[in-house]
Amino acid sequence: MKISVTFMGTIARDLLGDHDPANQVIDLPDGATLKDLFTYLRIPECREYAAIVEKKVGKPEDPLSDGMAVTFFQTVYGG
């Protein structure tokens, strides 16, 4: 299945390097979850990064399906 992936801010450069575009289409096996996408892209599962899946905050166990759009972004801390 094909998943459209967008990286907001500097996440693409910071994690994937300058050579990777901020928008990609990733081919994953049927039954893949958001956690599988994090693993495929080598994005660490931590509080610093989050994903929006079809306009909702994604959870690692969320299933993905063909044609879905996922946006990765860095969370903001401060006070």
C-alpha angles and dihedrals in degrees: 000000000000122000123191109224127194125184118208125205118352097327094108093051095040097048107021104030132244094286095066117084122236090238122051141160110226124198112218131172119262112273094033119151133209088262089058090053091050088051094046091052092043091236110154116239101239141119092269094073132046137173136221113213115194092338095312131098105262129228122209093248094052111122119234126215136195114290097016120146120226124186120195121203141166117252119233125235130188144095 
